[in-house]
Amino acid sequence: MIHRTNLCLSAMGNSIPLLSISNPNSNKRDPKPLIYVIGRQHPGETPSSFIVEGLINFLLSQSLEAKELREKY
């Protein structure tokens, strides 16, 4: 499950998205450690866009490792 909100605006007025990825059946009252990932904070860092996109695709996949990460974090 993925939930998208806007975290804030950049100095240039661009929206900075916040994506939360979890299992649909997870207990929302049970606090879990968070993993914070940031990419492309500087204009010349275009490869990080591909890395973050790949990470999001992996975390949303049905692989056992992705399911375990969504359960624990």
N, CA and C atoms as a LAMMPS dump frame, in Angstrom:
ITEM: TIMESTEP
0
ITEM: NUMBER OF ATOMS
219
ITEM: BOX BOUNDS ff ff ff
-5.0000000000000000e+02 5.0000000000000000e+02
-5.0000000000000000e+02 5.0000000000000000e+02
-5.0000000000000000e+02 5.0000000000000000e+02
ITEM: ATOMS id mol type element x y z
1 1 1 N 0.849 -1.17 0
2 1 2 C 0 0 0
3 1 3 C 0.896 1.236 0
4 2 1 N 0.54 2.197 -0.805
5 2 2 C 1.328 3.428 -0.882
6 2 3 C 0.399 4.619 -0.656
7 3 1 N 0.885 5.541 0.162
8 3 2 C 0.117 6.748 0.458
9 3 3 C 1.008 7.938 0.13
10 4 1 N 0.497 8.869 -0.661
11 4 2 C 1.282 10.037 -1.067
12 4 3 C 0.682 11.306 -0.49
13 5 1 N 1.524 12.102 0.132
14 5 2 C 1.142 13.428 0.613
15 5 3 C 2.262 14.394 0.227
16 6 1 N 2.03 15.66 0.399
17 6 2 C 3.069 16.657 0.16
18 6 3 C 3.71 17.01 1.49
19 7 1 N 5.001 16.831 1.562
20 7 2 C 5.754 17.116 2.778
21 7 3 C 5.877 18.621 2.987
22 8 1 N 6.281 19.324 1.932
23 8 2 C 6.472 20.767 2.008
24 8 3 C 6.753 21.287 0.604
25 9 1 N 7.121 22.551 0.511
26 9 2 C 7.531 23.147 -0.756
27 9 3 C 9.017 23.457 -0.703
28 10 1 N 9.671 23.301 -1.831
29 10 2 C 11.096 23.633 -1.912
30 10 3 C 11.269 25.15 -1.943
31 11 1 N 12.511 25.592 -1.907
32 11 2 C 12.794 27.026 -1.973
33 11 3 C 12.288 27.628 -3.289
34 12 1 N 12.184 26.806 -4.328
35 12 2 C 11.685 27.268 -5.619
36 12 3 C 10.17 27.111 -5.753
37 13 1 N 9.525 26.608 -4.701
38 13 2 C 8.072 26.458 -4.73
39 13 3 C 7.574 25.14 -5.287
40 14 1 N 8.487 24.189 -5.498
41 14 2 C 8.081 22.869 -5.989
42 14 3 C 7.602 21.992 -4.834
43 15 1 N 6.6 21.183 -5.102
44 15 2 C 6.083 20.266 -4.1
45 15 3 C 7.094 19.155 -3.837
46 16 1 N 7.318 18.839 -2.575
47 16 2 C 8.189 17.727 -2.19
48 16 3 C 7.286 16.622 -1.657
49 17 1 N 7.167 15.523 -2.425
50 17 2 C 6.239 14.462 -2.026
51 17 3 C 6.797 13.605 -0.9
52 18 1 N 5.882 13.065 -0.101
53 18 2 C 6.209 12.103 0.938
54 18 3 C 5.421 10.839 0.63
55 19 1 N 6.12 9.729 0.396
56 19 2 C 5.472 8.458 0.108
57 19 3 C 5.613 7.56 1.325
58 20 1 N 4.506 6.969 1.758
59 20 2 C 4.525 5.997 2.848
60 20 3 C 4.115 4.659 2.258
61 21 1 N 4.975 3.649 2.436
62 21 2 C 4.722 2.321 1.883
63 21 3 C 4.596 1.342 3.042
64 22 1 N 3.514 0.567 3.054
65 22 2 C 3.295 -0.414 4.113
66 22 3 C 2.43 -1.544 3.586
67 23 1 N 2.238 -2.565 4.406
68 23 2 C 1.315 -3.639 4.068
69 23 3 C -0.097 -3.176 4.352
70 24 1 N -1.066 -3.526 3.509
71 24 2 C -2.453 -3.102 3.734
72 24 3 C -3.027 -3.592 5.056
73 25 1 N -2.57 -4.737 5.537
74 25 2 C -3.109 -5.319 6.766
75 25 3 C -2.321 -4.952 8.012
76 26 1 N -1.329 -4.083 7.888
77 26 2 C -0.483 -3.774 9.039
78 26 3 C -1.27 -3.017 10.099
79 27 1 N -0.867 -3.231 11.333
80 27 2 C -1.501 -2.572 12.469
81 27 3 C -0.943 -1.154 12.58
82 28 1 N -1.763 -0.166 12.291
83 28 2 C -1.298 1.226 12.287
84 28 3 C -1.043 1.756 13.694
85 29 1 N -1.563 1.09 14.699
86 29 2 C -1.339 1.535 16.081
87 29 3 C -0.023 1.031 16.643
88 30 1 N 0.575 0.063 15.966
89 30 2 C 1.837 -0.512 16.412
90 30 3 C 2.979 0.298 15.805
91 31 1 N 3.658 1.154 16.599
92 31 2 C 4.731 1.976 16.025
93 31 3 C 5.9 1.113 15.574
94 32 1 N 6.426 1.442 14.407
95 32 2 C 7.548 0.709 13.835
96 32 3 C 8.658 1.685 13.499
97 33 1 N 9.894 1.192 13.427
98 33 2 C 10.981 2.069 12.988
99 33 3 C 10.722 2.545 11.56
100 34 1 N 11.191 3.727 11.255
101 34 2 C 11.025 4.301 9.923
102 34 3 C 12.333 4.261 9.155
103 35 1 N 12.215 4.146 7.858
104 35 2 C 13.365 4.297 6.962
105 35 3 C 13.069 5.5 6.082
106 36 1 N 13.956 6.453 6.094
107 36 2 C 13.791 7.696 5.338
108 36 3 C 14.758 7.675 4.167
109 37 1 N 14.24 7.828 2.958
110 37 2 C 15.068 7.821 1.751
111 37 3 C 14.846 9.135 1.022
112 38 1 N 15.921 9.784 0.645
113 38 2 C 15.811 11.029 -0.116
114 38 3 C 16.678 10.891 -1.366
115 39 1 N 16.182 11.406 -2.457
116 39 2 C 16.948 11.353 -3.695
117 39 3 C 16.675 12.575 -4.535
118 40 1 N 17.653 12.938 -5.306
119 40 2 C 17.543 14.064 -6.244
120 40 3 C 17.369 15.412 -5.538
121 41 1 N 18.045 15.589 -4.418
122 41 2 C 17.937 16.875 -3.739
123 41 3 C 18.754 17.965 -4.425
124 42 1 N 19.662 17.562 -5.318
125 42 2 C 20.427 18.526 -6.095
126 42 3 C 20.136 18.289 -7.574
127 43 1 N 20.025 19.339 -8.387
128 43 2 C 19.602 19.202 -9.782
129 43 3 C 20.449 18.256 -10.624
130 44 1 N 21.729 18.152 -10.378
131 44 2 C 22.596 17.334 -11.206
132 44 3 C 22.604 15.86 -10.85
133 45 1 N 21.841 15.463 -9.877
134 45 2 C 21.878 14.074 -9.407
135 45 3 C 20.778 13.231 -10.04
136 46 1 N 20.715 13.24 -11.362
137 46 2 C 19.649 12.502 -12.049
138 46 3 C 19.696 10.987 -11.825
139 47 1 N 20.867 10.336 -11.679
140 47 2 C 20.841 8.886 -11.449
141 47 3 C 20.076 8.479 -10.186
142 48 1 N 20.045 9.349 -9.187
143 48 2 C 19.334 8.983 -7.956
144 48 3 C 17.83 8.845 -8.198
145 49 1 N 17.295 9.508 -9.213
146 49 2 C 15.879 9.341 -9.551
147 49 3 C 15.59 7.89 -9.911
148 50 1 N 16.492 7.274 -10.678
149 50 2 C 16.316 5.882 -11.083
150 50 3 C 16.474 4.93 -9.898
151 51 1 N 17.387 5.257 -9.002
152 51 2 C 17.6 4.426 -7.808
153 51 3 C 16.357 4.448 -6.927
154 52 1 N 15.821 5.629 -6.67
155 52 2 C 14.629 5.745 -5.823
156 52 3 C 13.429 5.079 -6.5
157 53 1 N 13.281 5.249 -7.801
158 53 2 C 12.184 4.596 -8.518
159 53 3 C 12.296 3.073 -8.412
160 54 1 N 13.502 2.54 -8.564
161 54 2 C 13.713 1.101 -8.424
162 54 3 C 13.41 0.616 -7.021
163 55 1 N 13.794 1.404 -6.015
164 55 2 C 13.511 1.047 -4.626
165 55 3 C 12.007 1.01 -4.371
166 56 1 N 11.288 1.998 -4.869
167 56 2 C 9.83 2.031 -4.706
168 56 3 C 9.189 0.829 -5.393
169 57 1 N 9.611 0.532 -6.614
170 57 2 C 9.073 -0.631 -7.33
171 57 3 C 9.341 -1.921 -6.564
172 58 1 N 10.545 -2.047 -6.006
173 58 2 C 10.873 -3.238 -5.221
174 58 3 C 9.991 -3.33 -3.982
175 59 1 N 9.861 -2.231 -3.238
176 59 2 C 9.075 -2.261 -2.002
177 59 3 C 7.598 -2.557 -2.251
178 60 1 N 7.107 -2.227 -3.431
179 60 2 C 5.712 -2.508 -3.766
180 60 3 C 5.526 -3.894 -4.393
181 61 1 N 6.625 -4.612 -4.617
182 61 2 C 6.548 -5.92 -5.253
183 61 3 C 6.056 -6.983 -4.273
184 62 1 N 5.865 -8.176 -4.797
185 62 2 C 5.389 -9.295 -3.986
186 62 3 C 6.532 -10.2 -3.51
187 63 1 N 7.766 -9.755 -3.645
188 63 2 C 8.89 -10.577 -3.193
189 63 3 C 8.84 -10.736 -1.673
190 64 1 N 9.372 -11.858 -1.191
191 64 2 C 9.365 -12.121 0.251
192 64 3 C 10.135 -11.057 1.017
193 65 1 N 11.241 -10.594 0.445
194 65 2 C 12.052 -9.57 1.119
195 65 3 C 11.287 -8.252 1.241
196 66 1 N 10.578 -7.877 0.176
197 66 2 C 9.8 -6.63 0.209
198 66 3 C 8.669 -6.738 1.222
199 67 1 N 7.994 -7.881 1.26
200 67 2 C 6.914 -8.076 2.235
201 67 3 C 7.444 -7.984 3.661
202 68 1 N 8.612 -8.571 3.896
203 68 2 C 9.204 -8.514 5.231
204 68 3 C 9.585 -7.086 5.619
205 69 1 N 10.144 -6.341 4.676
206 69 2 C 10.49 -4.943 4.964
207 69 3 C 9.237 -4.118 5.273
208 70 1 N 8.16 -4.347 4.519
209 70 2 C 6.922 -3.601 4.773
210 70 3 C 6.327 -3.96 6.127
211 71 1 N 6.531 -5.19 6.591
212 71 2 C 6.022 -5.599 7.907
213 71 3 C 6.828 -4.973 9.038
214 72 1 N 8.152 -4.941 8.881
215 72 2 C 9.033 -4.491 9.961
216 72 3 C 9.2 -2.991 10.065
217 73 1 N 9.017 -2.29 8.942
218 73 2 C 9.27 -0.843 8.93
219 73 3 C 8.082 -0.092 8.382
